[in-house]
Amino acid sequence: MLALGALAVDSAFRRLLVDQAAAQISQTAFDMERVAQADANVAFPDVAPQIELSSRSRLDYFASTNAYVQVDDLDGEVLGKSGNLGNLTFPPLPDGVRSRRTILRGVGDPPSDFIVLDQVLADTSGHPIAVAHVGQRLDIIHALIARARSVLFYVTAGAIVAIVIASFIVASLVTGPIVRLTAAVAEIGSARLDLRLRWRRRDELGRLANAFDAMLDRLQSAFARERQFISDASHELRTPLTVISANARMLRRWGADDPAVRDESIDAIADESERLAAMVSGMLTLSKAESGDDVPKEPLVLERLVDAVVAGAVERAAAKGTALRAHHADDASTIVIGEDRLLRQMIGNLVDNAIKFTEDGTIDVSVSRDGGSAVIDVADSGIGLGDADAERLFDRFFRGDPSHARAIEGTGLGLAIVRSIARVHGGSVAAAARPGAGSLFTVRLPAEPESFTGIS
């Protein structure tokens, strides 16, 4: 494009110089014709104008430093020429074109030495009396054009060099960070998730690097959770599997001869199998709750769910001498959008946890509304919890104080499932020690407006 532009400028500049030269010699020819018409009014109209017009002094008057003048008769014979022509003579008009008033032509071998305008001079009656040749040398124009071409060449070459350098710099600024980003990404794998780009750029690449670092933070956290889950699951599954294996060996060795050993081993295997099945079921529920995928949700009345869970757990609580009660107004209707089975399990896990750690006490389950949130409180008068335990209660397989954990059955997944179900429903769960004794578990879920009528 730059080369084409330079050629266009060169052509336009040459055309301008030639047009300017043609305009100058056209003015000179016009002046000569006016003088010829004035001279034609003398007494000898057939001779005097030609003689007067072709005189050296008159022709030198029309000539200049770069303008050359010559006058021919109608037959092409030279009548006179300006002194600056010296021995040079403009060729006559070609035959058959004398009827034309003006001809502009180049004289000399290409490139032409002169640009010549041939003007047929006529008197006031329109009768031709002579032919004027007004020329201008082209060597000056050629020199100007050559100089202009040199300037255009250097300017174009400089522009091309500048564009190449600028393109290289821009490409380096753009592709350099991308290359470094690609190299950094290539170094990061599952074993190097601690690496970070930590770029402080404020452009799009900086934002991309920050987003990549944030993604690595999430991946590292997810991998850490998965590794911890695998480690905890392996640890928790080892005990029931060991018990089952040991009792199976006892059955094989002494079961046929000793009914007591046989019955004890079968009971142990059955108990540990049930515990193992409950643990696997809990892990599957936890996985589903944490993924949040394919969980159909519908409007549900929270009070109805609480009543159903409490009714199903009253006998188990009574067996431990504990009173389990639900507290809410009979006409209360707090509506949440959720999945019925998961919400029932969330409330049931909280109630089961309270029953496990409460002897001869009370458990109160209440539903209330706090602004745009539905609040479920499960308060017990059990053994309570410490501040350190409150921070870790919802971690997988956390069982609290080991002295209590050994005496109380459980998989350590119940409260982790509660937290995951609450999160899937856009809510949260927290635990705190009650003043005096006992614990308080609070679940908050997004509630529909009281005017909501989506429940039939």
VMD Tcl script that draws the C-alpha trace (Angstrom):
set ca {
  {0.00 0.00 0.00}
  {2.84 2.38 0.79}
  {4.46 1.64 -2.59}
  {1.21 2.27 -4.44}
  {0.76 5.51 -2.52}
  {4.26 6.61 -3.44}
  {3.61 5.87 -7.12}
  {0.38 7.85 -6.98}
  {2.15 10.82 -5.38}
  {4.93 10.63 -7.99}
  {2.43 10.57 -10.86}
  {0.41 13.45 -9.38}
  {3.54 15.55 -8.80}
  {4.76 14.97 -12.38}
  {1.34 15.87 -13.76}
  {1.32 19.04 -11.65}
  {4.72 20.19 -12.91}
  {3.85 19.47 -16.55}
  {0.50 21.25 -16.23}
  {2.19 24.24 -14.65}
  {4.71 24.40 -17.52}
  {1.93 24.04 -20.09}
  {-0.01 26.87 -18.45}
  {3.02 29.17 -18.60}
  {3.76 28.58 -22.28}
  {0.04 28.81 -23.11}
  {0.00 32.30 -21.56}
  {3.06 33.27 -23.61}
  {1.44 32.02 -26.85}
  {-1.74 33.92 -25.99}
  {0.26 37.14 -25.49}
  {2.03 36.62 -28.83}
  {-1.31 36.18 -30.60}
  {-2.64 39.44 -29.15}
  {0.47 41.27 -30.33}
  {0.13 39.67 -33.82}
  {-3.48 40.85 -34.07}
  {-2.44 44.37 -33.07}
  {0.36 44.42 -35.64}
  {-2.04 43.24 -38.36}
  {-3.77 46.68 -38.31}
  {-0.77 48.46 -39.90}
  {-0.75 49.57 -43.57}
  {0.92 46.42 -44.89}
  {-1.17 43.64 -43.37}
  {0.45 40.79 -45.35}
  {4.06 41.58 -44.38}
  {4.39 43.83 -41.37}
  {2.95 41.54 -38.69}
  {5.26 38.66 -39.55}
  {8.34 40.86 -39.78}
  {7.58 42.68 -36.56}
  {6.60 39.48 -34.68}
  {9.67 37.50 -35.75}
  {12.22 40.15 -34.81}
  {14.84 39.05 -32.31}
  {14.02 41.81 -29.85}
  {10.32 40.94 -29.86}
  {10.98 37.21 -29.43}
  {13.50 37.84 -26.63}
  {10.77 39.86 -24.93}
  {8.50 36.83 -24.85}
  {11.32 34.45 -23.89}
  {12.59 33.90 -20.36}
  {15.12 31.80 -18.46}
  {13.18 28.60 -19.07}
  {10.94 29.69 -21.98}
  {12.03 29.50 -25.63}
  {10.21 31.12 -28.58}
  {10.31 30.52 -32.33}
  {8.11 31.86 -35.18}
  {7.61 30.03 -38.51}
  {5.73 31.07 -41.60}
  {2.79 29.01 -42.73}
  {5.10 26.82 -44.85}
  {7.22 25.84 -41.85}
  {10.20 28.09 -42.62}
  {11.77 29.63 -39.53}
  {11.23 33.43 -39.47}
  {12.94 34.06 -36.13}
  {13.72 32.66 -32.73}
  {14.73 33.90 -29.29}
  {18.40 34.22 -28.51}
  {18.38 31.56 -25.78}
  {17.58 28.87 -28.38}
  {21.05 29.27 -29.91}
  {21.48 26.63 -32.61}
  {18.38 24.72 -31.58}
  {15.31 24.82 -33.77}
  {11.82 23.53 -33.04}
  {10.54 21.21 -35.78}
  {7.63 22.61 -37.85}
  {4.05 21.52 -37.50}
  {3.26 18.22 -39.21}
  {1.47 18.52 -42.53}
  {-2.32 18.62 -42.31}
  {-2.60 20.05 -38.80}
  {-2.22 23.76 -39.50}
  {-5.92 24.26 -39.27}
  {-5.73 23.38 -35.56}
  {-5.25 26.34 -33.32}
  {-3.09 24.78 -30.61}
  {-0.95 21.65 -30.29}
  {1.01 20.58 -27.19}
  {3.82 18.13 -27.87}
  {7.13 16.89 -26.62}
  {10.26 17.54 -28.64}
  {13.38 15.39 -28.48}
  {14.04 11.71 -27.72}
  {12.16 10.29 -24.71}
  {12.30 11.58 -22.15}
  {11.59 14.75 -24.15}
  {13.94 17.70 -23.79}
  {11.17 20.25 -24.36}
  {7.46 20.59 -23.98}
  {6.32 22.75 -26.94}
  {3.03 24.49 -27.60}
  {2.39 25.21 -31.29}
  {0.02 28.17 -31.75}
  {-1.32 29.21 -35.20}
  {-1.41 33.03 -35.05}
  {-4.21 34.81 -36.90}
  {-5.23 38.42 -37.51}
  {-8.44 39.98 -36.30}
  {-10.29 38.50 -39.30}
  {-9.18 34.98 -38.41}
  {-6.68 34.62 -41.29}
  {-3.55 32.69 -40.19}
  {-0.36 34.72 -40.55}
  {2.33 32.64 -38.75}
  {2.98 29.75 -36.40}
  {4.45 30.39 -32.94}
  {6.38 27.69 -31.11}
  {6.71 28.32 -27.36}
  {8.72 25.70 -25.49}
  {10.01 25.03 -21.99}
  {12.86 22.79 -21.06}
  {11.93 19.63 -19.19}
  {15.29 18.95 -17.59}
  {14.33 21.10 -14.59}
  {11.04 19.22 -14.30}
  {12.93 15.92 -14.61}
  {15.35 17.04 -11.89}
  {12.49 18.05 -9.59}
  {10.74 14.75 -10.24}
  {13.96 12.81 -9.59}
  {14.47 14.72 -6.34}
  {10.85 14.13 -5.35}
  {11.23 10.44 -6.15}
  {14.32 10.27 -3.93}
  {12.43 11.92 -1.09}
  {9.46 9.59 -1.63}
  {11.78 6.60 -1.70}
  {13.46 7.48 1.58}
  {10.17 8.43 3.21}
  {8.55 5.19 2.02}
  {11.54 3.11 3.07}
  {11.61 4.84 6.45}
  {7.87 4.30 6.88}
  {8.23 0.62 6.00}
  {11.09 0.22 8.47}
  {9.10 2.08 11.14}
  {6.04 -0.08 10.49}
  {8.14 -3.27 10.66}
  {9.72 -2.16 13.94}
  {6.38 -1.05 15.37}
  {4.78 -4.32 14.27}
  {7.57 -6.29 15.91}
  {7.22 -4.28 19.13}
  {3.42 -4.64 19.16}
  {3.69 -8.34 18.35}
  {6.21 -8.76 21.17}
  {3.96 -6.88 23.59}
  {0.99 -9.02 22.61}
  {2.51 -12.44 21.97}
  {5.23 -12.25 24.61}
  {2.84 -12.42 27.58}
  {0.80 -15.09 25.78}
  {3.95 -17.18 25.31}
  {4.83 -16.73 29.00}
  {1.25 -17.55 29.99}
  {1.34 -20.69 27.84}
  {4.68 -21.76 29.33}
  {3.39 -21.17 32.86}
  {0.22 -23.12 32.17}
  {2.28 -25.98 30.72}
  {4.26 -26.23 33.98}
  {1.12 -26.56 36.07}
  {-0.27 -30.03 36.60}
  {-2.08 -31.91 39.29}
  {1.20 -32.10 41.21}
  {2.00 -28.37 40.84}
  {-1.30 -26.71 41.67}
  {0.53 -24.41 44.10}
  {2.05 -22.42 41.21}
  {0.52 -19.00 40.44}
  {1.13 -16.44 37.71}
  {0.58 -13.44 40.03}
  {0.65 -10.89 37.20}
  {-0.02 -7.26 38.08}
  {-1.04 -6.13 34.59}
  {-4.21 -4.07 34.24}
  {-5.05 -5.10 30.68}
  {-7.03 -8.07 29.34}
  {-4.06 -10.41 29.76}
  {-3.73 -9.34 33.38}
  {-7.40 -10.09 33.98}
  {-6.97 -13.45 32.21}
  {-3.99 -14.29 34.44}
  {-5.93 -13.32 37.57}
  {-8.87 -15.47 36.46}
  {-6.45 -18.35 35.84}
  {-4.98 -17.93 39.33}
  {-8.48 -17.91 40.82}
  {-9.30 -21.08 38.89}
  {-6.14 -22.71 40.24}
  {-7.16 -21.71 43.78}
  {-10.48 -23.47 43.30}
  {-8.84 -26.51 41.71}
  {-6.27 -26.76 44.48}
  {-9.00 -26.49 47.09}
  {-11.08 -29.12 45.29}
  {-8.11 -31.49 44.97}
  {-7.30 -30.97 48.62}
  {-10.87 -31.78 49.60}
  {-10.87 -34.88 47.41}
  {-7.57 -36.09 48.85}
  {-8.86 -35.47 52.36}
  {-12.11 -37.24 51.51}
  {-10.27 -40.26 50.12}
  {-8.00 -40.33 53.15}
  {-10.89 -40.02 55.61}
  {-13.04 -42.54 53.73}
  {-10.17 -45.02 53.65}
  {-9.64 -44.56 57.35}
  {-13.32 -44.87 58.22}
  {-13.93 -47.85 55.94}
  {-10.93 -49.73 57.29}
  {-12.49 -50.41 60.70}
  {-15.75 -52.10 59.57}
  {-13.91 -54.01 56.85}
  {-11.35 -55.23 59.41}
  {-14.11 -56.33 61.77}
  {-15.96 -58.13 58.99}
  {-12.78 -59.85 57.81}
  {-11.78 -60.93 61.34}
  {-15.21 -62.35 62.14}
  {-15.33 -64.15 58.80}
  {-12.05 -65.87 59.69}
  {-13.45 -66.77 63.11}
  {-16.53 -68.29 61.44}
  {-14.33 -70.32 59.13}
  {-12.14 -71.62 61.96}
  {-14.54 -72.15 64.90}
  {-18.05 -71.40 63.67}
  {-18.98 -74.98 62.90}
  {-17.97 -76.28 66.36}
  {-18.90 -73.34 68.61}
  {-22.43 -71.89 68.27}
  {-21.56 -68.94 70.51}
  {-18.65 -67.91 68.28}
  {-20.86 -68.40 65.24}
  {-23.68 -66.20 66.58}
  {-21.27 -63.52 67.82}
  {-19.44 -63.38 64.50}
  {-22.65 -63.24 62.46}
  {-23.99 -60.40 64.63}
  {-20.72 -58.49 64.31}
  {-20.65 -58.93 60.54}
  {-24.28 -57.82 60.24}
  {-23.69 -54.72 62.42}
  {-20.56 -53.67 60.57}
  {-22.21 -54.31 57.20}
  {-25.08 -52.03 58.16}
  {-22.60 -49.39 59.31}
  {-20.66 -49.79 56.08}
  {-23.85 -49.49 53.99}
  {-24.88 -46.37 55.93}
  {-21.49 -44.83 55.35}
  {-21.57 -45.53 51.61}
  {-25.13 -44.22 51.42}
  {-24.05 -41.07 53.24}
  {-21.11 -40.56 50.90}
  {-23.38 -40.92 47.85}
  {-25.88 -38.46 49.31}
  {-23.06 -36.05 50.13}
  {-21.72 -36.29 46.59}
  {-25.15 -35.63 45.10}
  {-25.80 -32.72 47.45}
  {-22.44 -31.10 46.71}
  {-22.80 -31.42 42.95}
  {-26.22 -29.78 42.92}
  {-26.91 -31.36 39.51}
  {-30.25 -32.88 38.57}
  {-31.94 -31.81 41.82}
  {-35.57 -31.03 40.94}
  {-36.98 -28.33 43.20}
  {-40.53 -27.30 44.03}
  {-42.33 -25.09 46.54}
  {-42.46 -26.79 49.95}
  {-44.00 -25.79 53.29}
  {-41.16 -26.01 55.78}
  {-43.41 -26.56 58.80}
  {-44.87 -29.72 57.21}
  {-41.39 -31.15 56.64}
  {-40.38 -30.45 60.24}
  {-43.58 -32.01 61.60}
  {-43.02 -35.16 59.52}
  {-39.39 -35.55 60.64}
  {-40.19 -34.89 64.32}
  {-43.11 -37.37 64.25}
  {-40.79 -40.08 62.88}
  {-38.11 -39.48 65.55}
  {-40.25 -39.03 68.69}
  {-40.01 -42.70 69.72}
  {-36.22 -42.83 69.34}
  {-35.91 -39.71 71.47}
  {-38.31 -41.09 74.08}
  {-36.22 -44.26 74.33}
  {-33.40 -42.09 75.69}
  {-35.73 -40.17 78.01}
  {-35.64 -37.08 75.79}
  {-38.63 -34.94 74.84}
  {-38.63 -33.98 71.14}
  {-40.96 -31.10 70.23}
  {-41.75 -28.94 67.18}
  {-42.57 -25.26 67.73}
  {-44.50 -23.16 65.22}
  {-47.98 -21.69 64.83}
  {-50.62 -24.05 63.54}
  {-51.37 -21.79 60.57}
  {-47.71 -21.01 59.83}
  {-46.69 -21.55 56.22}
  {-43.05 -20.76 55.45}
  {-42.43 -21.70 51.82}
  {-39.02 -22.59 50.36}
  {-38.04 -23.87 46.94}
  {-36.29 -27.19 47.33}
  {-36.16 -30.95 46.93}
  {-38.40 -32.75 49.39}
  {-36.21 -35.79 50.15}
  {-33.01 -33.77 50.61}
  {-34.64 -31.24 52.94}
  {-36.19 -34.03 55.00}
  {-32.77 -35.67 55.30}
  {-31.17 -32.35 56.31}
  {-33.70 -31.82 59.12}
  {-33.57 -35.53 60.07}
  {-29.77 -35.48 60.37}
  {-29.92 -32.50 62.71}
  {-32.59 -34.20 64.84}
  {-30.67 -37.53 64.88}
  {-27.50 -35.69 65.93}
  {-29.35 -34.00 68.77}
  {-30.83 -37.33 69.95}
  {-27.39 -39.01 69.94}
  {-25.86 -36.41 72.24}
  {-28.85 -35.78 74.56}
  {-29.77 -38.00 77.55}
  {-32.89 -37.28 79.62}
  {-33.27 -33.80 78.17}
  {-35.21 -31.81 75.61}
  {-34.89 -31.13 71.90}
  {-36.83 -28.21 70.42}
  {-37.21 -27.79 66.65}
  {-38.65 -24.45 65.54}
  {-39.36 -22.71 62.26}
  {-39.40 -18.93 61.91}
  {-38.99 -16.20 59.31}
  {-36.24 -13.60 59.42}
  {-36.73 -11.10 56.61}
  {-36.27 -13.04 53.38}
  {-34.91 -16.14 55.12}
  {-36.57 -19.22 56.58}
  {-34.83 -20.25 59.83}
  {-34.80 -23.77 61.31}
  {-33.44 -24.01 64.85}
  {-32.64 -27.35 66.51}
  {-31.82 -26.76 70.18}
  {-30.88 -29.53 72.58}
  {-29.86 -29.82 76.23}
  {-27.15 -32.38 75.58}
  {-23.43 -32.43 76.24}
  {-22.84 -29.22 74.30}
  {-19.79 -28.37 72.21}
  {-16.63 -26.33 72.41}
  {-15.60 -23.42 70.21}
  {-13.00 -25.57 68.45}
  {-15.59 -28.26 67.70}
  {-18.06 -25.68 66.34}
  {-15.55 -24.79 63.61}
  {-15.09 -28.40 62.46}
  {-18.46 -30.02 63.14}
  {-19.49 -29.92 59.48}
  {-16.28 -31.48 58.13}
  {-16.53 -35.00 56.77}
  {-15.92 -37.78 59.29}
  {-15.37 -35.35 62.17}
  {-16.68 -37.00 65.36}
  {-15.77 -34.41 68.02}
  {-14.36 -35.45 71.39}
  {-12.90 -38.98 70.92}
  {-14.19 -40.07 74.34}
  {-17.76 -39.37 73.22}
  {-17.20 -40.51 69.62}
  {-16.33 -44.03 70.69}
  {-19.51 -44.37 72.71}
  {-21.88 -42.89 70.12}
  {-22.68 -44.56 66.85}
  {-22.32 -42.63 63.58}
  {-20.42 -42.27 60.35}
  {-19.23 -38.70 60.79}
  {-21.05 -37.66 57.61}
  {-24.40 -36.49 58.95}
  {-23.54 -32.84 59.58}
  {-21.40 -32.62 56.43}
  {-24.51 -33.72 54.51}
  {-26.55 -31.04 56.29}
  {-24.12 -28.32 55.18}
  {-24.04 -29.56 51.58}
  {-27.85 -29.76 51.32}
  {-28.18 -26.26 52.78}
  {-25.66 -24.91 50.25}
  {-27.42 -26.62 47.32}
  {-30.57 -24.75 48.37}
  {-28.74 -21.42 48.61}
  {-28.59 -21.48 52.41}
  {-26.19 -22.02 55.29}
  {-25.89 -23.82 58.63}
  {-24.14 -22.85 61.85}
  {-23.61 -24.38 65.29}
  {-23.16 -22.73 68.67}
  {-23.11 -23.69 72.33}
  {-26.25 -22.81 74.28}
  {-25.90 -20.87 77.53}
  {-25.84 -23.35 80.39}
  {-25.71 -26.62 78.42}
  {-26.54 -28.03 75.05}
  {-26.11 -26.99 71.44}
  {-27.99 -24.90 68.90}
  {-27.92 -25.69 65.17}
  {-29.38 -23.03 62.85}
  {-30.19 -23.48 59.16}
  {-31.06 -20.50 56.98}
  {-32.74 -20.97 53.58}
  {-34.11 -18.44 51.08}
  {-37.87 -18.09 51.72}
  {-40.59 -17.12 49.30}
  {-42.67 -13.99 50.07}
  {-45.59 -14.52 52.41}
  {-47.94 -13.69 49.53}
  {-46.61 -16.65 47.51}
  {-49.46 -18.97 46.42}
  {-47.56 -21.70 44.59}
  {-48.65 -24.42 47.05}
  {-51.94 -26.10 46.20}
}
mol new
graphics top color blue
foreach p $ca { graphics top sphere $p radius 0.5 }
foreach p [lrange $ca 0 end-1] q [lrange $ca 1 end] { graphics top cylinder $p $q radius 0.2 }
display resetview
